[in-house]
Amino acid sequence: FAFAHGYDLHAAVRVARSADADAGYQEALVGVDACLGRFVRNLKAAGRWDRTILALTADHGDSFGEGGRWGHAYAVAPELVRVPLLLRVPARLRAGLVFDLDAPAFLTDLTATLYTLLGHTPRREGFPYGRSLLGVGGDAPPPGPWLLASSYAPVFARLDASGRRLVVADAVDRSVTAYGLSAEAARPSPLTDAEAKEAGSWIVARLDGGPSDNLGKLCRS
């Protein structure tokens, strides 16, 4: 088992190294891509590629000015929560397993997925343990909606069961914003007062220990 975390793509690193953060990000991406290519070539040269499961993803996205946001720590937004997930599985391990490319996937799903690929049944599935992204035919679709949260601020969001609509409730600036998500783009979406209140009430109900004063006032105003 090998794990690597490339900090060169982190927004703070890019801003520190380049006056143009976006250009610096693109340069770093080329470097990470080249490093991954060397890693795969070495696996093939060693005769291990046909026995390798490779997962390529990110712990979060970063904002580079979208909506006035920078970094990732104090917000929930499409560019922060939509990260790549590339899962390469040898054909012999995929036999008999099915997957749904349209269903939402979360980083917490990777552990359960690896259990399944290695021939084990995950001992714990569902929130907060995730689910296997590869299952046998007839498995029930994943439940939803889901609660998302920022790292360091009282900002929460509800992602609907389809993974196509994100409603963000920000208890710092007392705003509620909706986004429509598609494979190609994420755009602000109209939000009715009724939907905003319903989403806020759902978020409060999902938070353990009851609502904080700020979030409770936001969601009930």
Helices and strands as residue ranges (DSSP letters): G 7-9, H 11-17, H 21-45, G 49-51, E 54-57, E 63-64, G 66-68, E 70-71, H 78-81, E 85-88, H 91-94, H 109-117, E 146-149, E 155-159, E 165-170, E 175-181, E 186-189, H 193-206, H 213-220
